[in-house]
Amino acid sequence: MKILKILIIVFITFFIASFGYFKKDAIACELIEVSHFNEVSPNLYVDQSIDSLKLVELSNAVQAAAKRVSDIYGTPTSNPRIIATAETNYAKFGFNPTGMQNSGLFRECIFLGPKGLNIDVIAHELVHAEVRHRTNLFVELTQLPAWFIEGTGIKADYRKPFLLENIDVTSDDVAKIKSVFYLSDFPNTNVKYYQASLIAVEPMNPKDMYRALERLNNGEQFEDVFNEFF
């Protein structure tokens, strides 16, 4: 009996530790209010590296990015928590240099690094937040391929490499990226793969995306919902 109790305790400890490791970003988002980040406006948190001038620029960029997403896809319904730093030693806080979106335990979250304090990166991450907000976990894990998630984000990202006139990818490049389903397998250090993802989603009318995501939530398959586009 004593051995059984020990095994149960070990299992629970291992489970909690594993959850904390793999969902550390989600936990960080939920606990941000007890960290050194301050809420400067609803759902916008910054640290001391964001001075008053940067804060004005960031606030304007968030508003402009939200408008861009609305213009492209329609009015968003998500209201993600945005956490930003200009700290050059961003890695110690779990940030990357630009931006990343993660689903928290109770909300969508966006982390912005020093190179992500601009309209393009914020709009890109807002699209990710909106897609995940509009889909349940089962759909996200089984129906949304990485190229779709990244391609729809890139469509709101007007950085120079992602403008259509600057993209030169082949049909083989597009076919290759469409063979990647999981984000963990997406080669996120290669610009060409992001470009190919944009080309892959380009046939879709962006105003149809929200309706298509709803159909996925209702049990339809990705291939059936998006067959008319892809």
Contacts in CASP RR format, 6 or more apart in sequence:
PFRMAT RR
TARGET T0000
AUTHOR 0000-0000-0000
METHOD contacts of the structure
MODEL  1
MKILKILIIVFITFFIASFGYFKKDAIACELIEVSHFNEVSPNLYVDQSI
DSLKLVELSNAVQAAAKRVSDIYGTPTSNPRIIATAETNYAKFGFNPTGM
QNSGLFRECIFLGPKGLNIDVIAHELVHAEVRHRTNLFVELTQLPAWFIE
GTGIKADYRKPFLLENIDVTSDDVAKIKSVFYLSDFPNTNVKYYQASLIA
VEPMNPKDMYRALERLNNGEQFEDVFNEFF
20 27 0 8 1.000
23 104 0 8 1.000
23 105 0 8 1.000
24 94 0 8 1.000
25 94 0 8 1.000
25 100 0 8 1.000
25 102 0 8 1.000
25 104 0 8 1.000
25 109 0 8 1.000
25 111 0 8 1.000
26 102 0 8 1.000
26 103 0 8 1.000
26 104 0 8 1.000
26 105 0 8 1.000
26 109 0 8 1.000
27 105 0 8 1.000
28 35 0 8 1.000
28 83 0 8 1.000
28 94 0 8 1.000
29 81 0 8 1.000
29 83 0 8 1.000
29 102 0 8 1.000
29 104 0 8 1.000
29 107 0 8 1.000
29 109 0 8 1.000
29 111 0 8 1.000
30 104 0 8 1.000
30 105 0 8 1.000
30 106 0 8 1.000
30 107 0 8 1.000
32 45 0 8 1.000
32 81 0 8 1.000
32 83 0 8 1.000
33 39 0 8 1.000
33 45 0 8 1.000
36 47 0 8 1.000
36 48 0 8 1.000
37 45 0 8 1.000
37 46 0 8 1.000
37 47 0 8 1.000
37 83 0 8 1.000
37 85 0 8 1.000
38 45 0 8 1.000
38 46 0 8 1.000
38 47 0 8 1.000
39 45 0 8 1.000
40 46 0 8 1.000
40 55 0 8 1.000
40 59 0 8 1.000
41 59 0 8 1.000
43 79 0 8 1.000
43 80 0 8 1.000
43 81 0 8 1.000
43 82 0 8 1.000
44 58 0 8 1.000
44 59 0 8 1.000
44 62 0 8 1.000
44 82 0 8 1.000
44 84 0 8 1.000
45 81 0 8 1.000
45 82 0 8 1.000
45 83 0 8 1.000
45 84 0 8 1.000
46 55 0 8 1.000
46 58 0 8 1.000
46 83 0 8 1.000
46 84 0 8 1.000
46 85 0 8 1.000
47 84 0 8 1.000
47 85 0 8 1.000
47 87 0 8 1.000
49 85 0 8 1.000
49 86 0 8 1.000
49 87 0 8 1.000
49 114 0 8 1.000
50 58 0 8 1.000
50 84 0 8 1.000
50 85 0 8 1.000
50 86 0 8 1.000
50 117 0 8 1.000
54 86 0 8 1.000
54 117 0 8 1.000
57 117 0 8 1.000
58 84 0 8 1.000
58 112 0 8 1.000
58 117 0 8 1.000
61 117 0 8 1.000
61 118 0 8 1.000
61 119 0 8 1.000
61 122 0 8 1.000
62 82 0 8 1.000
62 122 0 8 1.000
64 119 0 8 1.000
65 119 0 8 1.000
65 120 0 8 1.000
65 122 0 8 1.000
65 123 0 8 1.000
65 126 0 8 1.000
65 156 0 8 1.000
66 76 0 8 1.000
66 123 0 8 1.000
66 126 0 8 1.000
68 119 0 8 1.000
68 123 0 8 1.000
68 156 0 8 1.000
69 76 0 8 1.000
69 123 0 8 1.000
69 126 0 8 1.000
69 127 0 8 1.000
69 130 0 8 1.000
69 156 0 8 1.000
70 76 0 8 1.000
72 155 0 8 1.000
72 156 0 8 1.000
72 206 0 8 1.000
73 127 0 8 1.000
73 130 0 8 1.000
73 152 0 8 1.000
73 156 0 8 1.000
73 206 0 8 1.000
73 207 0 8 1.000
73 209 0 8 1.000
73 210 0 8 1.000
74 207 0 8 1.000
74 210 0 8 1.000
76 126 0 8 1.000
76 129 0 8 1.000
76 130 0 8 1.000
76 133 0 8 1.000
77 130 0 8 1.000
77 133 0 8 1.000
77 134 0 8 1.000
78 108 0 8 1.000
78 126 0 8 1.000
78 129 0 8 1.000
78 130 0 8 1.000
78 132 0 8 1.000
78 133 0 8 1.000
78 134 0 8 1.000
79 107 0 8 1.000
79 108 0 8 1.000
80 101 0 8 1.000
80 107 0 8 1.000
80 108 0 8 1.000
80 109 0 8 1.000
80 110 0 8 1.000
80 125 0 8 1.000
80 126 0 8 1.000
80 129 0 8 1.000
80 133 0 8 1.000
81 107 0 8 1.000
81 108 0 8 1.000
81 109 0 8 1.000
81 110 0 8 1.000
82 109 0 8 1.000
82 110 0 8 1.000
82 112 0 8 1.000
82 122 0 8 1.000
83 109 0 8 1.000
83 110 0 8 1.000
83 111 0 8 1.000
83 112 0 8 1.000
84 111 0 8 1.000
84 112 0 8 1.000
84 113 0 8 1.000
84 117 0 8 1.000
85 93 0 8 1.000
85 95 0 8 1.000
85 112 0 8 1.000
85 113 0 8 1.000
85 114 0 8 1.000
86 113 0 8 1.000
86 114 0 8 1.000
86 117 0 8 1.000
87 93 0 8 1.000
87 95 0 8 1.000
87 113 0 8 1.000
87 114 0 8 1.000
88 114 0 8 1.000
90 96 0 8 1.000
90 97 0 8 1.000
90 113 0 8 1.000
90 114 0 8 1.000
94 111 0 8 1.000
95 111 0 8 1.000
95 112 0 8 1.000
95 113 0 8 1.000
96 111 0 8 1.000
96 113 0 8 1.000
97 113 0 8 1.000
97 114 0 8 1.000
97 115 0 8 1.000
97 116 0 8 1.000
98 112 0 8 1.000
98 113 0 8 1.000
98 115 0 8 1.000
98 116 0 8 1.000
98 121 0 8 1.000
99 110 0 8 1.000
99 111 0 8 1.000
99 112 0 8 1.000
99 113 0 8 1.000
99 115 0 8 1.000
99 116 0 8 1.000
99 121 0 8 1.000
99 125 0 8 1.000
100 110 0 8 1.000
100 111 0 8 1.000
100 125 0 8 1.000
101 108 0 8 1.000
101 109 0 8 1.000
101 110 0 8 1.000
101 111 0 8 1.000
101 125 0 8 1.000
101 128 0 8 1.000
101 129 0 8 1.000
101 132 0 8 1.000
102 108 0 8 1.000
102 109 0 8 1.000
102 110 0 8 1.000
102 111 0 8 1.000
103 109 0 8 1.000
103 132 0 8 1.000
108 129 0 8 1.000
108 132 0 8 1.000
108 133 0 8 1.000
109 129 0 8 1.000
110 122 0 8 1.000
110 125 0 8 1.000
110 126 0 8 1.000
110 128 0 8 1.000
110 129 0 8 1.000
112 121 0 8 1.000
112 122 0 8 1.000
112 125 0 8 1.000
115 121 0 8 1.000
116 122 0 8 1.000
119 158 0 8 1.000
120 156 0 8 1.000
120 157 0 8 1.000
120 158 0 8 1.000
120 159 0 8 1.000
121 157 0 8 1.000
121 159 0 8 1.000
123 153 0 8 1.000
123 156 0 8 1.000
123 157 0 8 1.000
123 158 0 8 1.000
124 153 0 8 1.000
124 154 0 8 1.000
124 156 0 8 1.000
124 157 0 8 1.000
126 156 0 8 1.000
127 152 0 8 1.000
127 153 0 8 1.000
127 155 0 8 1.000
127 156 0 8 1.000
128 149 0 8 1.000
128 153 0 8 1.000
131 144 0 8 1.000
131 149 0 8 1.000
131 152 0 8 1.000
131 209 0 8 1.000
131 213 0 8 1.000
132 140 0 8 1.000
134 210 0 8 1.000
134 213 0 8 1.000
134 214 0 8 1.000
134 217 0 8 1.000
135 143 0 8 1.000
135 144 0 8 1.000
135 213 0 8 1.000
135 216 0 8 1.000
135 217 0 8 1.000
136 217 0 8 1.000
139 213 0 8 1.000
139 216 0 8 1.000
139 217 0 8 1.000
139 219 0 8 1.000
143 216 0 8 1.000
143 221 0 8 1.000
143 222 0 8 1.000
144 216 0 8 1.000
144 222 0 8 1.000
145 178 0 8 1.000
145 180 0 8 1.000
145 181 0 8 1.000
145 222 0 8 1.000
146 180 0 8 1.000
146 181 0 8 1.000
146 182 0 8 1.000
146 183 0 8 1.000
146 185 0 8 1.000
146 186 0 8 1.000
146 197 0 8 1.000
147 177 0 8 1.000
147 178 0 8 1.000
147 180 0 8 1.000
147 186 0 8 1.000
147 196 0 8 1.000
147 197 0 8 1.000
147 200 0 8 1.000
147 201 0 8 1.000
148 197 0 8 1.000
148 200 0 8 1.000
148 201 0 8 1.000
148 222 0 8 1.000
148 226 0 8 1.000
149 183 0 8 1.000
150 183 0 8 1.000
150 186 0 8 1.000
150 193 0 8 1.000
150 194 0 8 1.000
150 197 0 8 1.000
151 194 0 8 1.000
151 197 0 8 1.000
151 198 0 8 1.000
151 200 0 8 1.000
151 201 0 8 1.000
152 201 0 8 1.000
152 206 0 8 1.000
152 209 0 8 1.000
154 162 0 8 1.000
154 194 0 8 1.000
154 195 0 8 1.000
154 197 0 8 1.000
154 198 0 8 1.000
155 198 0 8 1.000
155 201 0 8 1.000
155 202 0 8 1.000
155 206 0 8 1.000
160 166 0 8 1.000
161 167 0 8 1.000
161 191 0 8 1.000
161 194 0 8 1.000
161 195 0 8 1.000
162 194 0 8 1.000
162 195 0 8 1.000
162 198 0 8 1.000
164 198 0 8 1.000
164 202 0 8 1.000
167 195 0 8 1.000
167 198 0 8 1.000
167 199 0 8 1.000
169 192 0 8 1.000
169 195 0 8 1.000
169 196 0 8 1.000
169 199 0 8 1.000
173 192 0 8 1.000
173 193 0 8 1.000
173 195 0 8 1.000
173 196 0 8 1.000
173 199 0 8 1.000
174 196 0 8 1.000
174 199 0 8 1.000
174 200 0 8 1.000
176 196 0 8 1.000
177 193 0 8 1.000
177 196 0 8 1.000
177 197 0 8 1.000
177 200 0 8 1.000
178 200 0 8 1.000
178 230 0 8 1.000
180 186 0 8 1.000
180 187 0 8 1.000
180 193 0 8 1.000
186 193 0 8 1.000
187 193 0 8 1.000
188 194 0 8 1.000
200 230 0 8 1.000
201 229 0 8 1.000
201 230 0 8 1.000
203 229 0 8 1.000
203 230 0 8 1.000
204 212 0 8 1.000
204 226 0 8 1.000
204 229 0 8 1.000
204 230 0 8 1.000
205 229 0 8 1.000
208 229 0 8 1.000
212 225 0 8 1.000
212 226 0 8 1.000
215 225 0 8 1.000
216 222 0 8 1.000
216 225 0 8 1.000
END
